[in-house]
Amino acid sequence: MYSQLAYAQLLYWLSQHESSAKIAVEKFLLFLKANGDEKRLAAIVNFFTHNHQILSGVLESRVISANKLDKETMTCIKNYLRRIIPSAKDIILQPEIDTNLLGGVKILYNDTLLDLTIKKQLTNLKNSLLKI
């Protein structure tokens, strides 16, 4: 049994060395089937996509807010992420609505959560006042 990394590396290699994407995918699927790992295809593709985005400098981020954010706010979030993650060449924001939020936003990227919600700020304020 091959690891997801090994399969992802094979898929990448095939995509770079075959004459067409169709041939690369066909060869990859035949190899996967020969090893009895067809059921792992979705996980392998997700692993490949995630790592390919990282290596390509693409940062995919979820932006969760109580209401739909306007274009200006989304641009500010994108610029903020560019400042804190200078290696990101391209930033893709995926907006989501969570009506349970009072206000502010949660930004999730890679394995990081930036909680910039009003609730989190009030909790931080309360904790700092209790230390006084």
Protein Blocks (a to p, Z undefined) as FASTA:
>chain_A
ZZfklmmmmmmmmmmmmmbfklmmmmmmmmmmmnopmmmmmmmmmmmmmmmmmmnopacd
ddddfbdcdfklmmmmmmmmmmmmmmlmbdcddddddfkbggdcdddehjbccdfbfklm
mmmmmmmmmmZZ
